[in-house]
């Protein structure tokens, strides 16, 4: 049975995280470009509707970028030993979400060529979108190498106490738990992945043993003489 030391993302996980971060950056770049276009072309009384449409599109792009960025961080987390990098990596979605709207909000409110009504409507919608993008982008429970290491070690210790081989567990594509037995009723007949508890965590974010497998393993771990005593009683 393996004994996990410090969590390290596999090359496959790092590769997928890199792709997700590229797509996230692309979404943010498009959001910023949309903001520039809105500032230059749409802040006027005549184009209020199109300005609102632009705000909605920018919000969708900002949230998409933040969602992809968070998924990447869960595949390849930062270490708490580097506080600055840890903060920036995990809260970049919130930062970019705010930046996707803050200049626009300031331009709308300071523009002297639009009416107070347009300022009120467009400014309020843009401000709400900015707050929504910021909150959505923030990670209130950020992943870290240390958290993953602790969780995986706990799972390995729990498996060891039940005589489960932590290097030989199973999980399905749609499942959210790993299994000690490939004939478990919840995965029987399904396409399975097989590997270590760390791999199930890395590939699927799974950190919990199936309850049916846990009961079966616990029963199997009881010595035969104790089983006979229990059955007799």
Secondary structure, 3 states (H helix, E strand, C coil): CCCCCCCCCCHHHHHHHHHHHHHHHHHHHHHHHHHHHHHHHHCCCCCHHHHHHHHHHHHHHHHHHHHHHHHHHHHCCCCCCCHHHHHHHHHHHHHHHHHCCHHHHHHHHHCCCCCHHHHHHHHHHHHHHHHHHHHHHCCCCCCCHHHHHHHHHHHHHHHHHCCCCCCCEEEECCCCCEECCCCCCCCCCCCEEEECHHHHHHHHCCCCECHHHHHHHHHHHCCHHHHHHHHHC
